[in-house]
Amino acid sequence: MCAEYDVIVCGAGPAGICAALQAARCGAKTALIEKNGICGGALTLSNINMPGVFNAWGKQIIAGIGWELLVKTWNITGSPLPDLSRPEFSYAQPNVNRLVFASVVDDAMADAGVDVRFHTMIASARFETDIWHLQLCEKDGLVSVTGSMVIDCTGDANVSYMAGFPCKQTESPQPGTLSMYFHNFDPAALDFEDLNRRFNNAVESGEVLAEDMGWHRPSFFFEHGRNSNHITGFNAADSRGKTKMEIAGRRSLMRMLRFIRSCPGLENAEFRMSSAECGIRETRQIIGEYTITEDDYLNGKRYADGICNAFYPIDIHMDKGIFRKHLEKGVVPSVPLRALIPQNSKNFLVAGRCLSADRPAFSALRVQAPCMAMGQAAGAAAVLAHNCQCDVRDIPLDKLRSLLQRHGAILPELPCKH
Ligand SMILES: Cc1cc2nc3c(=O)[nH]c(=O)nc-3n(C[C@H](O)[C@H](O)[C@H](O)COP(=O)(O)OP(=O)(O)OC[C@H]3O[C@@H](n4cnc5c(N)ncnc54)[C@H](O)[C@@H]3O)c2cc1C
C-alpha cells in the first residue's frame, strides 16, 4: 500500500528535523526519511556537536525549534545555557551531548506525530498529476509513497538531483573530516616542540600526510587528543564517492595511529571512535530562484522573503588550511525563501547545506543554527503551500512570517521601504 503524506522531509540532519517538526506541529501528515538510524545528521553521526551560531552582537538571532531541542538537551545534561548576550564579537557554540540530543529529537518527533522512517533512502522522485511520487529503498525492498510537498534536507541535494532540478558542484569540494579521540597518555608529560618536529619529519618522509593533521597545529592535536583531519579530493554527494571518502578517512586515522605510537610518551596511546562517518562540508547545491552571494552575505542584505538570520565567518577549508573572513560589526546576514526553491521545481523546497549560495556565502551558511532555522522555515512554507493548494512561490509571506513567529522563530529585518 502506498502511504500518502502532506509533507515528505528527506534527511534528518539539523535542517530536516526542524522541517519535519514544524510541518507536523502545523497539522501536516509528515514523513521523515533518513538513511541512518539516528536523527541529527552531522551533529550526531560525525561528532560535530558544537551547534552554532545562535547569537550576534549581543543578542540572540536564531531561536525556534532547533534552539528548543538544544535547550531541552542542555537542561537534561545539566549544562549551563550559553550566554548569548555577550556584546563583544563571540561565536557561542557550546557542546551538546549527542545521545541525549538524539533522544530529545525522538520524543519530539513522537509528540508531533512525525512518521520517522530510519534506514531508508530515496530511490527516485517524480512529480506527476500534481503530486510527488517517491520510491524509497527500505531494508526489505522498494516501497512507494506520495507527498504533496517534498523538502530535500539530504545535505547533498540528492532528491533535487533525482528530480532533475539544476544543481551545481565544485570540482574541488572542501575536505571532509573523520573525527576521533585519542587517549591513554599524559599531555603534561609531552614535549610539544619535539612532537611538532617529528610530525613535520614524518610528513617529509611520507609516513603521514600534512592534511592528516587538518588545520590545527600538531601541538593542538596532541594537547587536546582530538583530531581534525582533512580528507580531500572526493565527491561525497553520491554513494561511490562517499564510500571512497570513508575509506580514505580511516586510512588517515591509521597513519596517525602508527605515527603517534612511535613518539615518546605516546607509545600506549589509543584511539576512540567518535564518528560513524566522515563529516561533509561541501558537495552538491541547488541552483535556486535566488543565489546568495558573498556580497549579499557580507553586507547583511535584507530580503522581502527573508526567513532567517545567520552568523558565521566565511570559512572555506582548503587542503592545508582555512580561508576566513569575518563579518563587520553589526552585520547580521539573512536567507531568503527563494534560495530554498530550486529553479524549474514545483511543490519542492530544500533546507540546510544544499541551499543556493555562491561558495563563500555557502561556507558560512552551512553551520547548524542557520540550517535548523532554514529547516523550520521550509517546514512552515511547505504547510502553507499545501493548505493553500498553491506553489510555494505563491504563499503569502506575511502568513509565513507570523506562523514562524508563533513557533518561536526569530525573523530577519525586512528591507527598508524607500
Ligand atoms: C568537520 C566539520 C566541522 C563542522 N563544524 C561545525 C561547527 O562547529 N558548528 C556548526 O554549527 N556546524 C559545523 N559544521 C557544519 C554542519 O555540521 C553541517 O553543515 C550541518 O550539519 C548541515 O546540516 P544539514 O541538515 O543540511 O545536513 P547534514 O547534517 O549533512 O544531514 C543530512 C542528513 O540527511 C541524511 N541523508 C543524506 N542523504 C540521504 C539520502 N539520500 N536518503 C536519506 N537520508 C539521507 C544523512 O544521513 C543526514 O542525517 C561542520 C561540518 C564539518 C564537516
The ligand as a Tripos MOL2 file, in Angstrom:
@<TRIPOS>MOLECULE
LIG
   53    58     1     0     0
SMALL
NO_CHARGES

@<TRIPOS>ATOM
      1 C1         34.2920   18.7990   10.1730 C.3       1 LIG1
      2 C2         33.1200   19.7170   10.2440 C.ar      1 LIG1
      3 C3         33.0760   20.6380   11.2810 C.ar      1 LIG1
      4 C4         31.9480   21.4640   11.4120 C.ar      1 LIG1
      5 N1         31.8930   22.3180   12.4800 N.ar      1 LIG1
      6 C5         30.7290   22.9370   12.7490 C.ar      1 LIG1
      7 C6         30.5500   23.6260   13.9650 C.ar      1 LIG1
      8 O1         31.4750   23.7400   14.7710 O.2       1 LIG1
      9 N2         29.3350   24.1840   14.2390 N.ar      1 LIG1
     10 C7         28.3060   24.0860   13.3430 C.ar      1 LIG1
     11 O2         27.2170   24.5950   13.6430 O.2       1 LIG1
     12 N3         28.4510   23.4560   12.1570 N.ar      1 LIG1
     13 C8         29.6280   22.8570   11.8490 C.ar      1 LIG1
     14 N4         29.7690   22.1610   10.6720 N.ar      1 LIG1
     15 C9         28.7060   22.2330    9.6300 C.3       1 LIG1
     16 C10        27.4490   21.4380    9.9360 C.3       1 LIG1
     17 O3         27.6560   20.3490   10.7990 O.3       1 LIG1
     18 C11        26.7340   20.9470    8.6740 C.3       1 LIG1
     19 O4         26.9060   21.8190    7.6040 O.3       1 LIG1
     20 C12        25.2630   20.7690    9.0080 C.3       1 LIG1
     21 O5         25.1360   19.6330    9.8410 O.3       1 LIG1
     22 C13        24.3990   20.6420    7.7860 C.3       1 LIG1
     23 O6         23.0970   20.2770    8.1880 O.3       1 LIG1
     24 P1         22.1050   19.5810    7.1510 P.3       1 LIG1
     25 O7         20.8780   19.2320    7.9080 O.co2     1 LIG1
     26 O8         21.9820   20.4430    5.9500 O.co2     1 LIG1
     27 O9         22.8760   18.2810    6.6410 O.3       1 LIG1
     28 P2         23.5400   17.0510    7.4130 P.3       1 LIG1
     29 O10        23.9200   17.3720    8.8030 O.co2     1 LIG1
     30 O11        24.6020   16.5690    6.4870 O.co2     1 LIG1
     31 O12        22.3500   15.9890    7.4740 O.3       1 LIG1
     32 C14        21.8650   15.3550    6.3220 C.3       1 LIG1
     33 C15        21.0760   14.1140    6.7550 C.3       1 LIG1
     34 O13        20.4940   13.5080    5.6070 O.3       1 LIG1
     35 C16        20.7630   12.1150    5.5930 C.3       1 LIG1
     36 N5         20.8210   11.7140    4.1820 N.ar      1 LIG1
     37 C17        21.7430   12.1010    3.2740 C.ar      1 LIG1
     38 N6         21.4440   11.5740    2.0740 N.ar      1 LIG1
     39 C18        20.3190   10.8650    2.2230 C.ar      1 LIG1
     40 C19        19.5160   10.1030    1.3230 C.ar      1 LIG1
     41 N7         19.8560   10.0100    0.0350 N.pl3     1 LIG1
     42 N8         18.4120    9.4850    1.8170 N.ar      1 LIG1
     43 C20        18.0780    9.5870    3.1480 C.ar      1 LIG1
     44 N9         18.8240   10.3030    4.0410 N.ar      1 LIG1
     45 C21        19.9110   10.9480    3.5670 C.ar      1 LIG1
     46 C22        22.0830   11.9870    6.3320 C.3       1 LIG1
     47 O14        22.2640   10.6890    6.8780 O.3       1 LIG1
     48 C23        21.9470   13.0600    7.4100 C.3       1 LIG1
     49 O15        21.2990   12.5710    8.5650 O.3       1 LIG1
     50 C24        30.8860   21.3740   10.4750 C.ar      1 LIG1
     51 C25        30.9620   20.4580    9.4120 C.ar      1 LIG1
     52 C26        32.0600   19.6270    9.2970 C.ar      1 LIG1
     53 C27        32.0910   18.6130    8.1900 C.3       1 LIG1
@<TRIPOS>BOND
     1     1     2 1
     2     2     3 ar
     3     2    52 ar
     4     3     4 ar
     5     4     5 ar
     6     4    50 ar
     7     5     6 ar
     8     6     7 ar
     9     6    13 1
    10     7     8 2
    11     7     9 ar
    12     9    10 ar
    13    10    11 2
    14    10    12 ar
    15    12    13 ar
    16    13    14 ar
    17    14    15 1
    18    14    50 ar
    19    15    16 1
    20    16    17 1
    21    16    18 1
    22    18    19 1
    23    18    20 1
    24    20    21 1
    25    20    22 1
    26    22    23 1
    27    23    24 1
    28    24    25 2
    29    24    26 1
    30    24    27 1
    31    27    28 1
    32    28    29 2
    33    28    30 1
    34    28    31 1
    35    31    32 1
    36    32    33 1
    37    33    34 1
    38    33    48 1
    39    34    35 1
    40    35    36 1
    41    35    46 1
    42    36    37 ar
    43    36    45 ar
    44    37    38 ar
    45    38    39 ar
    46    39    40 ar
    47    39    45 ar
    48    40    41 1
    49    40    42 ar
    50    42    43 ar
    51    43    44 ar
    52    44    45 ar
    53    46    47 1
    54    46    48 1
    55    48    49 1
    56    50    51 ar
    57    51    52 ar
    58    52    53 1
@<TRIPOS>SUBSTRUCTURE
     1 LIG1         1 GROUP 0 **** ****
